[in-house]
Amino acid sequence: MAIRGDVLQRRSTLAHDSDEQRRSQRIHLQIPLFIRGKDFHGEQFLELAKSLDISALGAFITSPRSLSVGEVVTLTIPAPSITSSALVPAGMPPIQARVKRQHEAGDVHLIGVEFLKPIG
């Protein structure tokens, strides 16, 4: 639980530091998503991650993989099963995003990304 507390503390600190810079309202929403990109060696990767909050312009996510600031990644929200309540449209297209900041928090990385095109 110490790692979770550390993650929440860092998230709170990062959110407080950037409140004045917020250009759109963010929603605290934890959803699974896939991150696709290239690693330091130019090899393609695909990782399961989770959002902590999201806005029309970007997201704050946790990932098991470290990402480089400036790197462009593709975020994909898994389509819900037919039996689930469809909060996310089945045809949700992948989202291109640029890594704006990254902090290590135990065994996860807290990553702030800016969408290349606003959503919504």
Contacts in CASP RR format, 6 or more apart in sequence:
PFRMAT RR
TARGET T0000
AUTHOR 0000-0000-0000
METHOD contacts of the structure
MODEL  1
MAIRGDVLQRRSTLAHDSDEQRRSQRIHLQIPLFIRGKDFHGEQFLELAK
SLDISALGAFITSPRSLSVGEVVTLTIPAPSITSSALVPAGMPPIQARVK
RQHEAGDVHLIGVEFLKPIG
3 105 0 8 1.000
3 106 0 8 1.000
3 107 0 8 1.000
3 108 0 8 1.000
6 105 0 8 1.000
6 106 0 8 1.000
7 62 0 8 1.000
7 105 0 8 1.000
7 106 0 8 1.000
7 108 0 8 1.000
7 110 0 8 1.000
10 103 0 8 1.000
10 105 0 8 1.000
10 110 0 8 1.000
11 52 0 8 1.000
11 60 0 8 1.000
11 110 0 8 1.000
14 60 0 8 1.000
14 101 0 8 1.000
14 103 0 8 1.000
14 110 0 8 1.000
15 53 0 8 1.000
15 60 0 8 1.000
22 55 0 8 1.000
23 57 0 8 1.000
24 55 0 8 1.000
24 56 0 8 1.000
24 57 0 8 1.000
24 118 0 8 1.000
25 55 0 8 1.000
26 53 0 8 1.000
26 54 0 8 1.000
26 55 0 8 1.000
26 60 0 8 1.000
27 53 0 8 1.000
27 54 0 8 1.000
27 55 0 8 1.000
28 52 0 8 1.000
28 53 0 8 1.000
29 51 0 8 1.000
29 53 0 8 1.000
29 54 0 8 1.000
30 50 0 8 1.000
30 51 0 8 1.000
30 52 0 8 1.000
31 50 0 8 1.000
31 51 0 8 1.000
31 54 0 8 1.000
31 77 0 8 1.000
31 88 0 8 1.000
32 48 0 8 1.000
32 49 0 8 1.000
32 50 0 8 1.000
32 77 0 8 1.000
32 78 0 8 1.000
33 48 0 8 1.000
33 49 0 8 1.000
33 50 0 8 1.000
33 51 0 8 1.000
33 61 0 8 1.000
33 75 0 8 1.000
33 76 0 8 1.000
33 77 0 8 1.000
33 78 0 8 1.000
34 46 0 8 1.000
34 47 0 8 1.000
34 48 0 8 1.000
34 49 0 8 1.000
34 75 0 8 1.000
34 76 0 8 1.000
34 78 0 8 1.000
35 45 0 8 1.000
35 46 0 8 1.000
35 47 0 8 1.000
35 49 0 8 1.000
35 61 0 8 1.000
35 63 0 8 1.000
35 65 0 8 1.000
35 67 0 8 1.000
35 73 0 8 1.000
35 74 0 8 1.000
35 75 0 8 1.000
36 44 0 8 1.000
36 45 0 8 1.000
36 46 0 8 1.000
36 73 0 8 1.000
36 74 0 8 1.000
36 75 0 8 1.000
36 76 0 8 1.000
36 94 0 8 1.000
37 44 0 8 1.000
37 45 0 8 1.000
37 46 0 8 1.000
37 71 0 8 1.000
37 72 0 8 1.000
37 73 0 8 1.000
37 74 0 8 1.000
38 44 0 8 1.000
38 45 0 8 1.000
38 71 0 8 1.000
39 45 0 8 1.000
39 65 0 8 1.000
40 68 0 8 1.000
45 65 0 8 1.000
47 63 0 8 1.000
47 64 0 8 1.000
47 65 0 8 1.000
48 64 0 8 1.000
49 61 0 8 1.000
49 62 0 8 1.000
49 63 0 8 1.000
49 64 0 8 1.000
49 111 0 8 1.000
50 61 0 8 1.000
50 62 0 8 1.000
51 59 0 8 1.000
51 60 0 8 1.000
51 61 0 8 1.000
52 59 0 8 1.000
52 60 0 8 1.000
52 61 0 8 1.000
52 62 0 8 1.000
52 110 0 8 1.000
53 59 0 8 1.000
53 60 0 8 1.000
54 60 0 8 1.000
56 115 0 8 1.000
56 118 0 8 1.000
56 119 0 8 1.000
56 120 0 8 1.000
57 114 0 8 1.000
57 115 0 8 1.000
57 118 0 8 1.000
58 97 0 8 1.000
58 112 0 8 1.000
58 113 0 8 1.000
58 114 0 8 1.000
58 115 0 8 1.000
59 75 0 8 1.000
59 97 0 8 1.000
59 112 0 8 1.000
59 113 0 8 1.000
59 115 0 8 1.000
60 110 0 8 1.000
60 111 0 8 1.000
60 112 0 8 1.000
60 113 0 8 1.000
61 75 0 8 1.000
61 110 0 8 1.000
61 111 0 8 1.000
61 112 0 8 1.000
61 113 0 8 1.000
62 105 0 8 1.000
62 108 0 8 1.000
62 109 0 8 1.000
62 110 0 8 1.000
62 111 0 8 1.000
63 108 0 8 1.000
63 109 0 8 1.000
63 111 0 8 1.000
64 107 0 8 1.000
64 108 0 8 1.000
64 109 0 8 1.000
65 109 0 8 1.000
66 102 0 8 1.000
66 104 0 8 1.000
66 109 0 8 1.000
67 73 0 8 1.000
67 99 0 8 1.000
67 102 0 8 1.000
67 109 0 8 1.000
67 111 0 8 1.000
68 99 0 8 1.000
68 102 0 8 1.000
69 99 0 8 1.000
69 100 0 8 1.000
69 101 0 8 1.000
69 102 0 8 1.000
70 98 0 8 1.000
70 99 0 8 1.000
70 100 0 8 1.000
71 98 0 8 1.000
71 99 0 8 1.000
72 96 0 8 1.000
72 97 0 8 1.000
72 98 0 8 1.000
72 99 0 8 1.000
72 116 0 8 1.000
73 96 0 8 1.000
73 97 0 8 1.000
73 98 0 8 1.000
73 99 0 8 1.000
73 113 0 8 1.000
74 94 0 8 1.000
74 95 0 8 1.000
74 96 0 8 1.000
74 97 0 8 1.000
75 94 0 8 1.000
75 95 0 8 1.000
75 96 0 8 1.000
75 97 0 8 1.000
75 113 0 8 1.000
76 92 0 8 1.000
76 94 0 8 1.000
76 95 0 8 1.000
77 88 0 8 1.000
77 92 0 8 1.000
79 88 0 8 1.000
79 90 0 8 1.000
79 91 0 8 1.000
79 92 0 8 1.000
80 86 0 8 1.000
80 87 0 8 1.000
80 88 0 8 1.000
80 90 0 8 1.000
95 115 0 8 1.000
95 119 0 8 1.000
96 115 0 8 1.000
96 116 0 8 1.000
96 117 0 8 1.000
97 113 0 8 1.000
97 114 0 8 1.000
97 115 0 8 1.000
97 116 0 8 1.000
98 113 0 8 1.000
98 114 0 8 1.000
98 116 0 8 1.000
99 111 0 8 1.000
99 112 0 8 1.000
99 113 0 8 1.000
100 112 0 8 1.000
100 113 0 8 1.000
100 114 0 8 1.000
101 111 0 8 1.000
101 112 0 8 1.000
102 109 0 8 1.000
102 110 0 8 1.000
102 111 0 8 1.000
102 112 0 8 1.000
103 109 0 8 1.000
103 110 0 8 1.000
104 110 0 8 1.000
END
